[in-house]
Amino acid sequence: MTVAAVETKISPSTTRLGPDTVAILAFAVLALIAFFLPDGVLPAWMTELPPRFRIGLDTAVSAVLKWLVEDASFGLFTFKEMTRGFAQVLNVPLDIATSILSTGLREGRGSAAVQLAPPLPWIAVVGVVSALGYRFGGWRLAALAGGAFLYLAVFGQWESAMLTLSSIVVAAPLGVAAGLVTGVIGYRVPAFRRFITPVLDLMQTVSTFAYLIPILFLFGFGPVAAMIATIIYALPPMVRVTMAALEGVPREIVEYGTMAGTTPRQMIMKVMLPAARPQLLVGVNQVIMLSLNMVIIASMIGAGGLGFDVLTSLRRLDIGRGLESGLAIVVLAIALDRLSQAYADGARKRGAEGDLKPFLLALVAFVAVTYVLGLFVPFVATYPEALQISTAPWWSEAVRWINVNFFDAFDAVKTFFLLNLLLPVKRFMMAQPWPLVAAALGYAGWRLGGVRLAVLVVSLALFPVLNGQWEITMMTVYLCGLSVLFAALIGIPIGIYAGLSPRAWRVIEPVIDTLQTLPSFVYLIPAVMLFRVGDFTAMLAIILYALAPSVRYAAHGIRQVPPMLIEAGTSMGCTPRQSLTRIQLPVALPTILLGINQTVMLALSMLVITALVGTRDLGQQVYMALTKADTGKGLVAGLCVAAIAIVADRLINAGAARLAAQRSGGGDAA
Amino acid sequence: MTNATLVCRNLWKLYGPEPERFMEKHGPSPSEAALKSAGQVTAVADASLTIERGEIFVIMGLSGSGKSTLVRCLSRLIEPTSGEVIFEGVDLLKASPEDLIELRRHKMGMVFQHFALLPHLSVLDNVAFPLEIRGVGRREREKPAREMIELVGLQGRENYLPYQLSGGQQQRVGIARSLITNPDVWFLDEPFSALDPLIRREMQNEFMRLQDALHKTIVFITHDFEEAVRVGDRIAIMREGRVVQVGTPEDLVRSPADDYVAEFTRDAPRSKIFSARAIMRAPKAGEAIAGLIPAASKVREFAARVDSSELPFGVADESGQQIGVVDRRAVMSVLVSAWERA
């Protein structure tokens, strides 16, 4: 987001407009001057600090990691042996899950392996999934879940999908368990909580690729390393949900636990965790979805499955195959999301599950029968290849046809945007010297949240400067800012419309629900399909991915306007239009701002992934570091992305909080 | 040893900067000015109460008067800033965490305003929960749990989950659960406040019926003076953290300590509160009487009889000795004064 944009956004919120208006104008004029100054007029240190002033974090990190891996030792064993040992332990459950779902029990390794027992037949898996769907949500969910898995079989994605599923089946429970334990400790020990909260903030804003690199270093290349990355990625929300859920247990229930004479351990295990179960299950759903998202990204460090298929297709620009695998991911994501959500919803009501035993017995019996049957009837074991449908050629053909007939049109659109919007904005951002940007951010921080916020924002702005990443950070800000701008311009009006019309909301809600379910990876495919690689393509993918919160928050903001206020307006003779612009929008503005905040966060996380389609920004920096296994560089670039995210988050939140406070306080004054 | 079950002396609960240090510095009873200048908010100020074995002791006050905080200090759910709480001769504030757990498991029961049932457990498991955490096996704990469920009239609903019950039924579970350990002191924190008026009345009656059979020592919190009068043997009225007055309902109505108490008692149902003893006058020499009324009986119980009789009634003490008379005039003055005030 550009500095000027931040400034104008806050201007209506400030009560004393005078000095702020002057300051904003001054910053705008200075920014324009910086833009129009010919090259070389500004001293070079203003765009990039010379190396001798940098803090050298990247080389330091690399050195530490190198020392850890090569020299560190605990006496009996080395650090590397410890991490590799840890990886081997984790490999056991993953191996079992993979054997059951995908490869079967094998003797030996690689191509010399001999299959001792086949994996679960596809019919068994489809049956189990449908049965779970029926139990959690009735026939409709059974049909949806069963249908989804049937789709995977029919369209030839079974093997990859089961590989992906097996890493989720292992990663998600481990992530949930680790998150629960961390969350409980955070709840019980305030000092630990104060330590963990900023760490969680950082973990959620650092770009995902950034911690693939140290993991690659410590745990080696392969499915286990990918799974560890997945668990780390999916962990923070579970920790947060656990802490919030425990805090949210009604005071009286905790008091009852005390009065009943529970020990501290009984209090957690028998009173608080069970009482918080519905909220905790929401966290479980999040862990599953994030695991799925990350499993795909993690295919870069050795996870096989659908993500690997998409990745290789994208690299070869084999749109048809990529699209097919991408669709399979979408289908898998929707099925897992609906299943876990239905389970969580049901947990609110369902209690003593008396009839669980016969259900489980029937399930086990079904699996056993199909398994034995599968040993003799190949059709039961594996979906016959002859009946598989591949849409890849069809998609490739469609894309070819589009490109043949519409290439000029698409290219014209792309060129138009590149020449008239993207390139000028990029040049404008690149021309900004860091002292000016830091000053403007500091001013915004000071006006919105006081001295502490100003200090925080300025130090975060200086982080890329001190690490010699200023230009590339501004490049990131440009792409992210433009994408957020478009996402907001498209999303907020849709959200407002959905907020005003319940009928529209019924259509829009499932669409944005689904948009949010899909792993970020998937959004690249159609964008690349139509517009090839480059900034414009990346922007499209980011807009698609980051759109949902803008819509959702805007709709929520409009709907939560007290009806009383609208009635008051109507009774004073407001037209519907006036009611919207004079009452509903101003009241909803703080909420809408929070939606933009979420959009910024999603845009930044997507940005890194777009490095795959050839952008030149921090994302690319991290991606390059990943391919070269350069931990220091990758981590520094990742932290720069985190710095952008935290600056945007704190400023927007402070602005929204101020607006909201003014709204509620202003009523008395007026 | 006296008959007191629970005693608190000079109990303070302050919310502010370093409240313990403040109390050490300013002695047992700091002045309002000192409290204010130190930025201390008083939740409970200098409360001293003695709760006798077997009585229903009501703590009544409006919201924010500190009654909930006080009862939580008595059970040490909240740590008091200073003062003493003596429970059956044991200084509760000096008890170790382990001792507290033991005390609570065996000697205390508590009922909550919003029931505080564990949402994931059935009625049976909720009632058996206090035994479960004591390590009692499933079979041994289910028998007493079923008995308690029957006692509160919920038999047949053992396998329901809390959300499947009405508010009144949920509170019955809360009551059964708090009684299963046969506690010595029973804390009830606004137990019926979250219920509809009709259900509330029914539950109050049920509560009185239970107490007639159990004779528990009870600390009962309410903000409803009428409820306090209905259930309480003695009532403590709280205002801004301080105990303003302690007495029987009759004491409070007849001689309110200040305007605040008077304001509460203004609309109190006097005919249900005043006894014959309270309104009787000395008999005139050779005065004929229509019959005898026990001294403890309430005006409401004999008003009709006195009203329909030309002659006054005699008032008899426990031994049957006549100690005074009540006439139509005395009865009318109780009934009418309520009218006039309203």
Interface residues (C-beta under 8 A of the other chain):
Chain A: P250 E252 I253 E255 Y256 T258 M259 A260 G261 T262 T263 Q266 K270 V271 P274 A275 R277 K349 G351 A352
Chain B: R72 S75 L77 L100 I101 E102 L103 R104 R105 H106 M108 G109 M110 F112 Q113 H114 F115 A116 L118 P119 H120 L121 S122 F129 P130 E132 I133 R134 N159 L161 Y163 F187
